Amino acid sequence: MGTDIHAARRGLLKFIAKQGGSIPMRELHTHSLVFYQAGHQAFSQIMEGLVADALVAFDEGVFLLTDKGRAALDREEGEER
């Protein structure tokens, strides 16, 4: 069974937000492996996409949720209601 990239992207954004908006790469990688079966290559692909979309930033080994990432989560929560 492959990784559901869309679900993993959404879930990882939510997890970063739940952690206060920042999380070390190692912790996020472990979370992605356990919850989304995203191994190294899939994790890299997902996170590179989130950085390219400016939803997260990466600085000194830490992923940071951007304002654009928070807005995307807020929009998604509004749509779910």
C-alpha positions, 0 to 999 in steps of 0.5 A, a space after each residue: 500500500 502506497 502513501 496517500 500524498 494528499 492525506 499525508 500533506 494535510 496531516 503533517 501540516 495539522 501535526 506541525 500546527 499542533 506542535 506549536 507551529 514548528 518541529 524538528 525534521 527528525 520528529 516529523 519524519 518519525 510521525 510521517 513514517 508511523 502515521 502515513 507510512 511515508 519512508 525517506 523518499 516519500 517524506 522528502 517528496 512531501 516536504 519539498 512540495 510543502 516548502 515549494 508551496 510556501 506552506 512550511 519553511 525549513 531552517 536549521 533542521 526545523 520545519 516551520 508552519 508559515 502564515 500561508 500554511 496556517 491560512 490553508 489549514 483554517 480554510 480547510 477547517 472552514 470547509 469541513 464544517 
